Amino acid sequence: MLSAAGLYLQILSHPALSRLCGRGADARIPGPLLRAAIAAYVRLYGVDLAEAADPVTSFRTFDEFFTRRLRSGARTIDPRADVIASPCDARIYGCGRVPEDGRLEQIKGRTYALEDLLGDARWAETFRGGFQATLYLSPAMYHRVHWPADGRVVRWRRIPGRLYPVNALALRHVDRLFAVNRRVVIHLDGEGFGPIALVMVGATNVGRIELAFDGPCAGEDGGVYDPKAAIAARRGDELGAFHLGSTVVLLAADPRLAWTGPTAGDLVKMGQALWRRE
């Protein structure tokens, strides 16, 4: 029998609720009302509008505000060829080696299988003994995601699922949270690094995960997509965006990597070095 918390999370995770919120975020509402809603959100979460490329008056919907781009120079992309950079602004939920059993820590006492996260046992095997970082994007943050290294896209897939919130309550009560939520898995052949995987995990109200190299709705059936032509990735270029927020799980197979310093709980900026090849 579900606990009260479990029942609440089950209701909250239904995709229909997120679709409804998404329609609201896309709605064209009168300018004064929209600006008031944005101002309330900015105050509640402490959003730094000084980093935005466009003024608040230019946004026609709440979603346009939420997926705002940054002004030129707001982020510094680490240019070193031996570095894997953070793909997003985030708080580090966890980082370290991928255990040989392929189980990643969700929260103390709860783990989930890398195979379930990626939806592919062969790819999961590739990253055993490699490295992982779980990066949480809070409501205050910039919600576009960028390439962490140069390379080329090998394949990607959209995996359907629930839309549980990514918060302390859900981490404690939902088994395999990151592996049951809707997500997009992108496999990259990194120049000088080999296999890298970036998993964009949806959450409550995140009904859409947009890819810059593929339309926002393509591949919703959960199939695997092998690029028909080479898709180049350049560190710092835009990869995609969350339409109302969530989490990135970044994986790297290269055993020569060393973590560059930030620890669990720290804030990182897009473009900041996470690993450096020794």
Secondary structure, 3 states (H helix, E strand, C coil): CCCHHHHHHHHHCCHHHHHHHHHHHHCCCCHHHHHHHHHHHHHHHCCCHHHECCCHHHCCCHHHHHCCCECCCCCCCCCCCCEEECCCCEEEEEEEECCCCCEEEEECCEEEEHHHHHCCHHHHHHHCCCEEEEEECCCCCCCEEECCCCEEEEEEEEECCECCCCCHHHHHHCCCHHHHECEEEEEEEECCCEEEEEEEECCCCCCEEEECCECCCCCCCCCEECCCCCCEECCCCEEEEEECCCEEEEEECCCCEEECCCCCCCEECCCCEEEEEC
